[in-house]
Amino acid sequence: MAGSSSPWIGSAYLFLQSTSKTVVLPSLYESSREKPGVFRALKLALADSTGSMNGVDMLKVHCSHPQLIVQLKFCRQENCRRFLRSYRDGALQKALQNHLQLSLAMTTVPLEMELKTGSEHLDNMLKDEDRCLECIYREKPDRLRDEELTELEEHLKSLTVHQSTTNNVAIKDCAPLKSPSLPYPSPGSSLPPPGTFIFQGQQFDNRTITLDDHQKFAKLVSKKWKQVGRSLQKSCRALRDPVIDNLALEYEREGLYEQAYQLLLKFIQSEGKKATIARLITALEENGLISLAEELLGLHSNEDCS
C-alpha cells in the first residue's frame, strides 16, 4: 500500500447490465437524449456509495453491448473502502436502480453488476476487503477524465442553476466539484442557494479566488501543489499534461512557494470568473488538505496545513 506521504490512488471497472430486455444501458447512453439522465444516475449512485460527491471519479464510460463499463478512480483509501462495502452489501446496486428509474422515468431498471481490476474479478473476493483494496491500488488510472464527462457535468450544473430551491439534495454532505447539487434528488437536506457551496456542514459563498487565497495556498500547500494541480486539471484544460511538470521544472530554483503560486495563477488566468474557491476547496479535499481548506475559508487562522 502507499506510504503516508503519498496519495492513495487506484482504479477499477464497474460492469453494468440490465436484466430487462426492454432496457439496454449502452443504447440509452449512446442516445443524446438519454445520456445526461444515465450520467446523472451514475454520479448520484456513486456519491451515495461513498457519502461524498468527490469520493470516486468517473474517468470514462464505455459502451460494450449489452454492458456499460465505467472506469473509476479512487483518490483516498477510506472512500474506496466505503464504495466496496456499499457494493458488497447491495446498496450501490439499489441506489443506481433507483436513480436510473428517476432519471429515465421508468417503472423499474433491474441491474446486474460486476467489479474488476485488470484480470482480477473482485466479486470473488469481496469478503477480503484488504485484498480488494490492494488490487484496486495496484490498478493505476491510465487516463485523465474524459472530456465528454466534464461536459455532462457542466450540463448538470446548468440544470441546477435553474432548479427550484425547494428541491432536496440526494447525497448527505454533498460538495460537488463545480455545482452546489445535482438534479433529481431524493429527500434530505435543502439545496444551498445558487452561488454557494457546503463544506463540513457549513454554507459558504462561492466567490472567485482572491489574492489572499492565492498567497495562502502558495505558502501552505508545500509539496502537495502538484497533486492539487492534478485534481484541478480534470476540469481545467490549461493545466493538462505536461503543463504541471513544466511548471515544476521552470520554477524549480525559486522553490515550492513559487511553483504553487504559478500553478494557481495559471488556473486563475485561464478560468477567469470560473476560478472559484469551491473548485479549489474540492481539489484540496481530494488530497487530504483539510486544514488548508479551513484556512482559506477563515475557519482558523494560525494552523498550518499538514
N, C-alpha and C positions, 0 to 999 in steps of 0.2 A: 504494500500500500504506500501511498505518497507520504512523505515526511511532513511534519507540522508546518514547515516553512514554505511548502509549495502547494498550489491549489489542487484539490481533488477533482479531477475531470475524467469522465467516462462516457461511453456511448452504448446504445442498444437499439435494436429494431423491434418495433411493435407491429405485428401482423394482424390485420383485422379483416373479418369476412362475415357477411350477413348470412344467417341460415334461412332467410326468407327468399324465395325465388323471385319475388317482386321487388326486392331491394338489392341493387348491385352497387356497392360502395364506389368502386373505381369509375363506373359510369356517372354516378352522381358527382364525383369530384371533377370529372372531366367536363361536366356541364357548367358553362359560365354562370348560369342562373343559380345552380345548387351549390357550387363550390364554396362561396362565402359561408353558407349555413353549415356545411361539413367542417370547414376550418374552425368556425366558432364553437361547434360542439367538441371538437378535439381539444381546443385551447382550454375550454372550461372544465372538461373532464380531467385533463392532466393537472390543472390547477387544484381541482378537488382532491386529487391523489396525493399532493404534496402539501396542501394547505397554503399555497402561495402561487401567484401568477408567475413568479420567477423561479419556481422550484425545478422546472425542467423546460428545456428549449427544444422546439421542433426545428430541425435543420433542413429536412426535405420530406416531401410526401410523394411516394412512388405509386403509380397505378400498375398493378400486375394482376390482371383479371384471373380469378374473381376476388383477389385480395387487394387491400390498401395497405401499403407498408410505410410506416412513419419512422424516420430516423430521429432518435432522441439524443440530446446531450444533457448530461448532469454536471453541475459545477460544484456541488457540495455532497459529501457522503451522506449526511443526515437527510437531505432531500431524496436522494436515491433510495435510502432505506425506507422512507415513508412510502415512496412510489411502489417499491417491491411488496410491502405489506398490504397496500391497497389493491395491488394486482392479485396477490395470493388470496386475499380474503373475498375477492369478487366485487369489491366496492368500486374499482375503476370500471369494470365491465358494466355494472349497473348505472353508474354516473354517465358513461358515454351513451348507453342506450337511451337514458332519459333526455340528455341534451340533444341527441340526434332527433328524437321524437319531437322535441320542442322546435328545434331549428328548421326541420324539414316538414313540419306539420303533418306527421304520420301518426297512426294509432300505436304502432309498435315497431321497433327495429331490433330484432334478436341478433345477437352477435356471438361469434367465436373469436378468441384471441390467442395469440402465441407471442412469446418473448424470446428473442435470440440475440446472441452476440457472436459474430463470426461463425464458427462451426458449432458453438455451444447452444443447446436448446435449454433455456433456463427454466422452462416449465417442469423439467425433470429433476430440478434441484432446488425448488422454491423453499423447501423446509430448511435448507442450509443457506441461511441469509448471507453469511460472510463469504461463502463460495460464490454466490451470485454477484455480490459487490466486487469481488476480485475479478470476475470475468468482465464485468462492465467497466471497471477501472482499466483493465488491460486493453480494451477496445477503444482507442482514442478516436475522436471525431476526425474524419478525413476531408472535411469541407467546412466552409463558412455557411451561414444561414442562406438559404435560397432566397433570391430577390423577390420571387413570387409570394413567399410567405410574409415578407416585410410589407409588400403591397396589400396583402389581405388584411394584415393587422392595421394598416393605415385606413383601409375601408371600414373596419370595425370602429376605429376611432371616430371617423366622420359620422357614422350612425349614432354613436354615443353622444356626440355633441348636441344632436337634435332630440335626444331621448328625454322624456319627462323625468324630473327628479323624484317622482312618486314611485318609480321602479326600485327594485332592490338588487343588491349585488349577489352573485351566485357563490362567491368564494369568500370565506372568512379571512380577515387580514389581507384583503386584496390590494396589491400595489403593482399594476402592470407597468410595462416599460414606458409607454407614451400616452396612456389614456387612463382616466380615473376608474373605468369599469368597462364591461363588455355587455352587449345586448343579450336578451333572453335570459335574465337571471331568475333564480329561484328565491323563495322567501329568505330574508336575512336582514342585515342592517341596511340603512338607507344609503343611496348613492351620494357621494360627496358632490357638491356643486361643480359645474364645469369650471376649469381653471384652477382646480385644487387637486391634491393627492393625499393619500393616507400613508403615514409612516409610524410604526409602533403604536397604532391605535389613535394617533393624533392627526388632525387635518391641517395641511399647510397650503399656502398659496403657491401655485406652480409658476413662479417668476423666472425670468431669464437669469442666467448665471452672472453674478456681479464680479467686480474687480476684487473685492474682499474674498469672495468664494474662490476665485482663481488663485489668489496668493496663498490662502489657507490650504487648498488642495496641493499646490506645489510643495509647500513646506512639510505637510504631514503624511502624504501618501507614500513617500520613501520608495523602496524597491518595487512596490506593487503597482507603480504607474503604468507599466506595460500591460499588466493583467487587466487593469481598469480600461485601458485603451482597447484591448481585445473585446471587452464587453460593449464598449461604445461603438466599435466598428460594425457590429451587427446591424445597426440602423444608420450608420454614417459612412457613405461611400468614400469620403475624403480620408478616412482612416484605414481603408482597405490595404492589404499587404501590397508592397513591402513598406508602406509609409512609416509604421511604428518602428520597425527595425532601422530604417534610415534615420529617424529622429534620434534613436539611441546612439548611433554612430556619429552623427553630425554634432551632437551636444555632449559627447562623452567627456570631454575635457572640462566642461562647465559643471558637470555633476548632476545628481539626481533632481535637485530643485529645478534647474533649467530644462532638463528633459521632460519633467512632468508639466512644467509651465507651458512649454512649446506644444505638447500633446493637447492640452486643453485649449490653448489658443487656436490651434488648427480646427478643433471641434467647433469652437465658438464662431470662428470666421466662416466656416463652411455651412453651418446650420442656421446662423442668424438668430431670428426670434425663436426658432425651434430648439435652440440650445438652452433647454430649461433645467432647473435644479432637480426636477423629478427624474429626468433621464440620468443625470449624474448620480443621484442618490441610489437609483436602481443598480447602476454599474458598481457602486461601492458595496451595496448589499450582496451582489452576486459574488464578490471576492472577499466577503467577511470583514469589510472595513466599516463596521457599525459605528465605532467611536468617531471616525472621521465624518460619517454622515450626520451624527448627532452634533458634532462641532459646527458643520455648515448650516444646520438648522437652528443653531443657538440653544440647543438643549443642555450644553455645558460649555464652558469657555476656557478651561485650563488643563484638560486631559488630552494628551496626545493620542493619535490613532495607533493601535497596536499593530 
